[in-house]
C-alpha cells in the first residue's frame, strides 16, 4: 500500500475532526497539528478550510455517482420480484457504506447541517430529494405493474426512506466508530422494514 500524500493526510485529518467536532469547531491549526505539519503548509494544498469541506462533499457525491442498479436491470427485477430488486440495491449500498471514510462524511453532514447553510442545502438535495425522487419512481413503477396498491408513490417513498435515515442516525448516536456488525444489523432491519412495507401495500 502506497504512502498517503500530504494532501490526502490533510483530507483525512480534516474529516476526522469535522466528523467529531463539526466543521465550525475545527480549526486549520488543529488540522495541521493532527497531520504533523506547519499551519501554513495547509495552504500549499487547500486555499481555505472551506475548500477542504468542498473537497469532502465532492468526494461523497462522486462516491455515490454511479447507479447501484442499471435502469434495464431495475425494470427486469421489478417485473420479477420487487423484494429482489430491493435486495440487490441494498447489498450494493451496504458494501459502499462499509467504507469508514464515507460513514464519517455522513456523520459530518448530520452534525453540521444545523449550523451551516451549505451543508443543510447539500443534505436536502443529495440525501433527501434525490433518493426520494428515485424511490418515488420505483413505487410508481410498482403501481403501474400492479405489484402494489394504487397509492401515492411519493408518500410510499417517504414512508420507506424515512426508516433508513432513522437507522443511520441510530448508528451515529450509539457508536463513535462504525463497526461492521452494526452496519450489517442496520441492513437486516432495513430489509425487514422493506418486506413489511411491500407486504402491507401489495395486491
N, C-alpha and C positions, 0 to 999 in steps of 0.2 A: 504494500500500500504506500502510495506516494505521500510525502510530507505536505501539509497544508500550506498554501501561500499565506502571506501576511494578510491580504485582503480577506481570504476565507476565514482566518482566525478572528479578524475583526467582526466579520459577519456572525460567526458562531458565538463569540463573546457577547455581542450586542443582543442577539436573540435570547441568550440565556438570561441576561439582565432584564431585557424588556418583558420576557415572559414571566419573570418572578416579581419584579418591582414595578413594571409598567414603563412605557416609553417616557412619560413625563418625569418620573422619578429616577431615571438613569441618566448619567452624565457622560460626556466624552472622556473625562478623567477616569471614571470608573471602568469604562470600556478599555482604555489604554492600560490601566493597571492590571486588568484581567488578562489581557493579551501579553503584557510584559514589555510594552514599548512606550516611547515618549508620547505624550498627548498630541504634540504637533505632528507626529508621524501618521496619525489617523488621516490627516488631510491630504496625504500623498495618495490616498486610496478613495476617500469619500470627502466631498466638499462640506458636508454637514451631517449632523445626527439625523436630520430629516431624510437625507439621501440614503442612509443606511436602512431606515424604515421603508423607504420606497423600494429598495432592492429586496428586502424581506417579503413585502407584499407581492412584488412581481414574481419572486420565486414560487410563492404559494399559488398564484394564478397560473403560471406556466405548468406547475406540477399537476394541476387538475385540468389542464387544457384539452387533453385527449379524451374522447368519449370512452367510457368503460365498456359500452356495448354499441357496436355499429348499428346504424339505422336498419339495415336489412336483417341483421341478426335479431334486433329488437322486435321487428314485425313477426319474424318466424317464431320466436319464443312466446310472444304474446298470443299468437294464434294457437300454439301448442299447449302452453300452461303458464298462466300469469305468475304463479309462485316460482316456477323455474326461472323465468325472466328475472324476477326479483333476486333470486338466489345467485344467479350468475353475476349480476351487477354488484350485489352485496359483497360477494367474495373478492371481486376486483377492488372494491373500495376498502375492504378490510386490509388487503395487502398494502395499499397505498398509505393508510394511516398508521401502519406499523413503523413507519419512518418517524423516528423521535423528533427530528427537526420540524416536520410538518405538524406534529401534535403541539410542539412549543409555539408555532405560529398561531394555531387555533387558540391556545391559551392567551397569547398576547392580544389577539383580536377581541376575545371575550372580556379581558381585563380592561383594555384601553378604549373600547368603543363608547364608554360613557364619558370619557374625558377628551376625546379627540374627534373632531368633525370628519376628518378624512377617513379614519378607521370606521366610524359609525356608518359613513356612506359606503365604504368597502363591504362591511358586514351586510348592509341592506341589499346591495346589488349582487355580490358574489355568493353569499351564504344563505340569503333568504330568497330574493326574487328569482335568480336564475335556476336554482334547484326546484323551486315551486312551479316555475313555468314548465320545466321538464316533466315533473310528476303530474302536473295538470294535463299535459298532453298524453301521458301514459294512461291516466284514468279515462280520458276522453276516448282513447282507442279501445279500452276495455269495454266501455259503454257501447261504442259503435259495433264491436264484435259480439255484443250481448253476453259477455262473460260476467258482467255485474249489472246491478240495477241502474235505471236511468236517473241518477242523482247528479248533483252539482259537482263536476270534476275538480273544480278549484277547492271546494270545501273538503273533498276527499283527500286532495293533495296536502292541504294544511293539516288535516287530522293525522295523516300518515307521517308527514315530515316533522311535525312538532315533537313527536316522541323521540325521533333520532337526535334532535337538538337537546332535548331533556337528558338523554343518556350521555351525550358528550359533556354537558355541564356537570353531571353527576361524577364523571371520572375526574374532572378538573378540581372539583370541590374536595373529593375524598383522597386524591393522590397528588404528591408533589412530583412523582415521576410517572411514567406511563407503562406499567407492567403489561407484558403481552397477555397474561391471563385475564386482565381487566378488559382489554380490547376485545378478546375473544368472547368474554361474558356479555359485553355490550352488543356484539353482533348476534349472539344467541337470543338475547332478549328482543332485539330489533326484528329478527326473523319470526319470533313467536308473535310479536305485535302485528307484523305484516300478515301472517297467516290468519290471525284473529280478525283483522280488518277485512281481508279479502273474503273470508267465510261469512262475515256479517252482512256484506253487501252483494254477495254472489247471487246469481239467479238459480 
